[in-house]
Amino acid sequence: MTLTVRPRRLRATRAIRELAAETRLHPRDLVLPMFVREGISQPNAIASMPGVMQHTIDSLRAAATEAAAAGIGGVMLFGIPAERDAQGSQADDPAGILNVATRAVVEEVGDALVVQTDLCLDEFTNHGHCGVLAPSTDGGPAEVDNDATLERYRAMALAQAEAGSQVLGLSGMMDGQVAAVRSTLDAAGHTDTALLAYSAKYASAFYGPFREAVDSQLTGDRRGYQMDPANRREGLLEAELDIAEGADVVMVKPAMSYLDVLADVAAASSVPVWAYQVSGEAAMIEAAAAQGWIDRRRAIEESVLSIKRAGADVVLSYFATEIAGWIR
């Protein structure tokens, strides 16, 4: 046979495979989600998320220092308060756990990586929803009041910016949340605080372990505001709306089950596109690896590489620090 095209030539050795690689992982392209819990004296292991902890302030500082030393791009902080109410009052309290933790991490590593915070009410409410509830007009269950929730987000944004957060992660999926928060921050002089819009955030089954991580009080579900997994075009629409409202970065979440949506958004977006490898996606890898069914390191690397290949500029992953160590 006379073959003029032999793609295997560029697969023959490790060196040539690496030279011909179309997609690469770099530590700066990774963000580590981290949990901090009020009222605990030592870190708590999260059973459904091996290796992930609910941190104290001190252990959070230490883990953030480790992440910075590994060279990752940033950390995303989630707070778990000791007390919750219907309005999520602790969320915008300067003495609330997330704002206290933000100041601590900024002080510790703020010059080495980007300190980011989750801007959503679900961890702070006693009903576990991402917004303020209003009675249903038809006598059914209470529903999230979009516009009343925006007022709470405005207050949270100010508190988080004043605590030193450099990027606010708007994850509540309320209509108009980017515009509301941007106008509030700008009016208060926080024009340099960036907004990460969780634009295409789906009502996914893969958030299960996260609910344990934040001790979620959720009753019912979030299908009334998070996106239907059946919809692809709507993901791009949400991203376009958020960009028009002033988002500095847009997000697709989850990542691995929505690579088509991620590719659509990446192809059209005029701003950076990030993706979140969520708790359930990470937990499945850990569970299969624990059974000896897959090679853990290869599966982690392949999963994050696939998210990058689909178009993500940055990946939020619970494996971020570990991956960075492997790369370096």
N, C-alpha and C positions, 0 to 999 in steps of 0.2 A: 504493500500500500504506500502511496505517496500522499502524505498529509502535510499541507502547508500551514494549517492552523492547529496548533497543539496547546490548548490552554494549560495543560499540566506543566509546561515549562516553568510557569511562574508559581508552581506549587512544590517544586522539587526539593527545596531545602527550607529550613526555618528562616534563614537569612533572607532568601528571596521572597518568601511569603510575607515577611514583615515589610520588606521594601515595597511590595506591590499592594499592601493593604489599603483599602479605600477608606476605612473607618478606624480611628484609634481612640483609646481611652486615655485620659490625662487626669491626674488628681484634681486639678482646678475645675474640672467639669462635673465634680461630685459635691453634693450637699448632704449632710447627715441630719436626719430628723432626731430630736432628743426630747425626752420627757422629764419634767421636774415636778415633784409632788410636795405639797405643803404638809408639814406636820410629821414627817418621818425622820428617824435618826440615822438610818442607813439605807443604801439603795435596795430597792425591791426588784427581784427578778420578775419578768413577765412570762408566764408559763407558755403562752402560745407564740412567743417571739424569742426563741433562744438567743442569748447573748445581748438582748436589749433590756435596759433597766428603767425603772422610775427612779430618778436621781434625787438626792438631796442637793442643796446649793453647792456644798463642797465637792461632792462627787461629780456634779455637772461641770464645775470649773475644771476638774481634773480630766474629764472626758473631752471637754472642749480643747484643752491644752494638747492632749494626745492627737486630736483631729487636726489641729493647726500644725503640729509637728509633722504629721503625715502629708501635709501640703494640700489638703482638700480646699475647695472654694468657699464653703460656708457651712453654717449650721442653721437648722430651723427649729425653733423652740416651741414646745407645747406645755402649758401649765395645767396642773391639777389642783384645784383649791380644796381646802378642808371644809368649806361651807359653800353651798350653792343656793340660789333662789331663782324665781321665775324670770327675773330680768338679767341674770348673770352679772350681778353688781360687782363681783370681784374682778371682772375683766378690765374695767377702766380705773380701778383703785390703784393709785401709785404704790400702795403697800401690798397689792395683790401679788400672788406668787409668780405669775409670768413676768410682770414688770420688775419685780425684785431680781428675778433670775436674769432678765435681760441686762440690767445694769451690771450684775456680777460678771456675766460672760463678756460683755463689752470691755469691762475693765481688764479681764484676764487675757483675751485674745482678739480684741477688736481691731488691732492693727495688722493681724496676721490673716484673718479671714472675714467673711461677711456674716454678721450676726443678723438673723432674720427671725420673725415671729409670726405665728399663726394668728390671723385676725378672724375669729369666729366665736360664737357664743356657746357652742355645744358642750365644751368642757366645763363651762361655768354655770349652766342652767340646771335646775332640778328636774327638768323634763327631757333634757338631752338633745333638744332641737337647736338648730343653728340660728334661731331668731326668737323674737318675742311672739308669744302665742296670743291669738285673739279668738273669741268664741266663734264657732261656725255659724254661718247665717242660715243653714238648713237644719240645725239641731244635731248635726253630727259631731265628730271629734273637733277639738280646737285646731285651728290652722295657724301657720306662721304668717304674721302680718309683715309683708315686705317692707312697707314704708316706715313703720315704727321700728323695725329692725335696723334700717339704715341709720336712724338717729343713734342707736346704740353703737353701730360700727364707727360713726364719726367720733364718738367719745373714746372708744377703744383705740382708734388710730392716733389721736392726740396723746393718749397715755403711753402707747408703745413708742411713738416717735420721741417723746420726751424722755423715755427710759433709755434711748440710744439705739433702737432697732434701725437698721439701715434699709431693710426691705420688709414691707408688710405683705404677708401672704393672705389675700382676700379669698377665703375658701368657702364662704357661706352660700354662694350661688343665689344671691338676691339680685333681682333686676335693678340696675342703676348703681350698684355698690361702688364701682370704680369711680364714677363721676362724683358721688357723694363724698367719698373719702378724699379724693384729690382736691376738691374745692375746699374742704375743711382744713386739710394740711397746708395748702397754699395760703389761705387766709391767716393761718397762725404762724406763718413764716417757715414752715417745714418744707420748703420747695425742693430740697435735696433728698428727701425720703422717697425711695422708689416703691412702686406698687407692682407686686406679682399677682396677677389675676388668675385664680383657678377657673379658667374660662370654660373648659369642657370637663366638668366633674360629674361623673356618672353615678347613679344610684346602684352601687356595685355590691355584690356579695363578698368581695375580696377585702372589705374593710373590717372583717370580723375581729382579728386580733387587736387592731387599733382600739376597738371598743373596750377591750380589757385593759389596754395600756393607759387609757384616760379614765378608767372606771366610769364608763358612760352610763348615764341615767335614762337613756333613750326609751321612750314608749312610742309604739307605732313605727313608722318608717319615714324616710326623707324623699319619697318619690314625687312629692308635690313641688319640690324645688331643685333637687338634683336631676340630672338628665336620664332619659330612658336609654338603656343599653342598646335598643334597637335602632337608634338614630345616629347617622353618620354626618349628614349635611348640617344638622343643627349644631354640631360641635364647632364647625368652621364659622357658622353664624355667630355663636357666642363669642368666639375669639375676635371676630371683626368688630363686634359691638364694644368689647372691652378696649380694644386698641383705639377706637374712635373716642372713647371716654377718657383716655389718657393712661392706659396701662403701659408700664415700662417693659413688662415681660408677661407672656401668657403661658398657661399651663394646661396639659392634658393629664387627667387622673381618673382611673389607674392607667398604667403605661402598657403593660404587656398584652392585655386583652383589647387594647384600643390603638394598636400601631397604625391601623388605617387612618384613624382620625388624626393621630399625631402627624402622619405624613401629609395629610391634607392641610393641616394648620401650618406646618413648617414650609410647605410650598408657597403659601399665600401670605404669610406674616411678614410685616415690615419691622417687627421687634423680635428679640430673642424668644425662643420657644423652649420651655422646660417640660419635663415629665416626671411623674412620681411613681416609682416602683413601690407599691403599697404593701401594707403589712401582710395581707393574705398571699401575695405573690412571693414575698420573702419566706413566709412560713411554709409554703408548699415545697420550696427548694430545701429548706432545713429538714422537713419531715422525710422527704424522699432520700436525702443524703444520709439521714440517721438510720434508715433501713438498709443502706448499702445499695440502693437502686440506681443512684446517679453519683457521678464524681462532683462533690460539692463545689470545689473551686472552679472547675470548668463550667459548671452550670451557672454559677454566679457571674463569671466573666462573660459567658455567652448571652445571658439574659440582659445584662446592662449594655453590652455591645449592640444587641438588637435594637434597644431603645435609641441609642445614639444613631445607628444606621437608618432608622426610620425618620430621623430628623431632629431629635432633641439636641439642643446646644448644651444643656445641663440636665443631669439626672439626680433626683432626690432618691437616696437609697439607704437602707439601714446597714448595708454592707460598705458604705463609703470609705470609712477609715481603713478597713481591712483591704479593700481593693487598692487603695492608694499605696498601702504598704507593699502589695504584690508588684505594682507598677514600678515603684521606686527601687 
